[in-house]
């Protein structure tokens, strides 16, 4: 099924790029910002993409979330939120402890971190905006069957020892979405964004798995592993 008839017609008429989001990428908006892997330019890109999709009266970008992605967000949001809160609490405590020791040794000044305690509710609101502005790509009648074929055959994003059934369901939904758009003569870029590089990227070549490259090429889908790359590929 993928996009409903009304949404399909609207996207084709708009003619702007389409971003297909996976669960890991969406949750990156809410995750612990004290992680060493957090890069400011990626989150700046995320905000640029969001505002491009929200722009009225004519958005510059269409966001799409697979039905499986929305289900996974509902299942994982609370845990990711709790982890982000705990990490900021630890950061605040550490900053105060370090400041106290430095003061003991003669440092003059204060460290202000209390304002960071409100970050998680703000991030949660940003994630809500991503969900609100995104179109829903529903699973077709045979989407699960194609996903299970990937699992059984260990075709990426599945692999031996890790079936990744949910990831396969997301991929198959988006392959259907892209094929649907191309069949309707949609000419603009389609990018699938996933920070789940463990399953999407070959560990040796550091590129998208060869089989996924072949699958994506059929409907001219490009792959981006972070928000910065998404913004670049989408031309925004």
CORWO-V563866 format. One record per residue. N is the residue number from 1. RES is the residue in one letter. SS is DSSP state (@ for helix, = for strand, . for the rest). PSI is psi in whole degrees, 0 to 359 (NA if undefined). OMEGA is omega as a letter, one per 20 degrees, with the letter a starting at -180 (none if undefined). Layout:
N RES SS PSI OMEGA
N RES SS PSI OMEGA
This chain:
1 X . 305 a
2 X = 232 a
3 X . 140 r
4 X . 160 a
5 X @ 318 a
6 X @ 316 r
7 X @ 321 r
8 X @ 312 a
9 X @ 319 a
10 X @ 316 a
11 X @ 316 a
12 X @ 318 a
13 X @ 323 r
14 X @ 318 r
15 X . 17 r
16 X . 163 a
17 X = 156 a
18 X = 133 r
19 X = 121 r
20 X = 120 a
21 X = 137 r
22 X . 174 a
23 X @ 316 a
24 X @ 317 a
25 X @ 315 r
26 X @ 318 a
27 X @ 341 r
28 X @ 335 r
29 X . 329 a
30 X . 345 a
31 X . 164 r
32 X . 117 a
33 X . 358 r
34 X . 357 r
35 X . 143 a
36 X . 336 a
37 X . 353 a
38 X . 128 r
39 X . 129 a
40 X @ 317 a
41 X @ 330 r
42 X @ 319 r
43 X @ 329 r
44 X @ 318 r
45 X @ 321 r
46 X @ 316 r
47 X @ 324 r
48 X @ 318 r
49 X @ 319 r
50 X @ 312 a
51 X @ 329 r
52 X @ 322 r
53 X @ 332 a
54 X @ 350 a
55 X . 127 r
56 X . 147 j
57 X . 353 a
58 X . 101 r
59 X . 153 r
60 X . 357 a
61 X = 144 r
62 X = 127 r
63 X = 139 r
64 X = 135 r
65 X = 130 r
66 X = 152 r
67 X @ 321 r
68 X @ 324 r
69 X @ 315 a
70 X @ 324 r
71 X @ 318 a
72 X @ 325 r
73 X @ 317 r
74 X @ 323 a
75 X @ 328 a
76 X @ 348 a
77 X @ 313 a
78 X @ 319 a
79 X @ 315 r
80 X @ 321 r
81 X @ 315 a
82 X @ 318 r
83 X @ 321 r
84 X @ 320 r
85 X @ 314 a
86 X @ 318 a
87 X @ 320 r
88 X @ 324 r
89 X @ 316 r
90 X @ 320 r
91 X @ 316 r
92 X @ 314 a
93 X @ 319 r
94 X @ 317 a
95 X @ 319 r
96 X @ 322 r
97 X @ 316 r
98 X @ 318 r
99 X @ 320 a
100 X @ 319 r
101 X @ 317 r
102 X @ 322 r
103 X @ 320 r
104 X @ 327 a
105 X . 10 r
106 X . 1 r
107 X . 146 r
108 X . 128 a
109 X . 174 a
110 X . 157 r
111 X . 119 a
112 X . 116 r
113 X . 357 a
114 X @ 328 a
115 X @ 342 a
116 X @ 343 a
117 X @ 337 a
118 X @ 4 a
119 X @ 316 a
120 X @ 314 r
121 X @ 324 r
122 X @ 318 r
123 X @ 322 r
124 X @ 322 r
125 X @ 322 r
126 X @ 317 r
127 X @ 321 r
128 X @ 321 r
129 X @ 320 r
130 X @ 315 a
131 X @ 319 a
132 X @ 320 a
133 X @ 346 a
134 X . 141 r
135 X = 150 a
136 X = 128 r
137 X = 110 a
138 X = 156 r
139 X . 137 r
140 X . 176 a
141 X . 333 a
142 X . 13 a
143 X @ 315 a
144 X @ 323 r
145 X @ 317 r
146 X @ 323 r
147 X @ 319 a
148 X @ 329 r
149 X @ 320 r
150 X @ 316 a
151 X @ 310 a
152 X @ 323 a
153 X @ 2 a
154 X . 44 r
155 X . 129 a
156 X . 141 j
157 X . 4 r
158 X . 160 r
159 X = 165 r
160 X . 130 r
161 X . 347 r
162 X = 107 a
163 X . 331 r
164 X . 45 a
165 X @ 320 a
166 X @ 319 r
167 X @ 320 r
168 X @ 324 r
169 X @ 320 r
170 X @ 313 a
171 X @ 314 a
172 X @ 324 r
173 X @ 318 a
174 X @ 328 r
175 X @ 321 r
176 X @ 319 r
177 X @ 312 a
178 X @ 317 r
179 X @ 321 r
180 X @ 316 r
181 X @ 314 a
182 X @ 323 r
183 X @ 334 r
184 X . 14 r
185 X . 30 r
186 X . 126 a
187 X . 345 a
188 X . 174 a
189 X . 145 r
190 X = 122 a
191 X = 132 r
192 X = 122 a
193 X = 123 r
194 X . 126 r
195 X . 4 r
196 X . 66 a
197 X @ 340 r
198 X @ 325 a
199 X @ 336 a
200 X @ 334 a
201 X = 136 r
202 X . 126 a
203 X . 339 a
204 X . 306 a
205 X . 341 a
206 X . 22 r
207 X . 166 r
208 X = 138 r
209 X . 142 a
210 X @ 317 a
211 X @ 320 r
212 X @ 322 r
213 X @ 317 a
214 X @ 316 r
215 X @ 316 a
216 X @ 327 a
217 X @ 331 a
218 X @ 319 a
219 X . 18 r
220 X . 52 r
221 X = 134 r
222 X = 154 a
223 X = 139 r
224 X = 132 a
225 X . 356 r
226 X . 169 a
227 X @ 324 r
228 X @ 315 r
229 X @ 323 r
230 X @ 311 a
231 X @ 318 a
232 X @ 310 a
233 X @ 326 a
234 X @ 352 r
235 X . 29 a
236 X . NA none
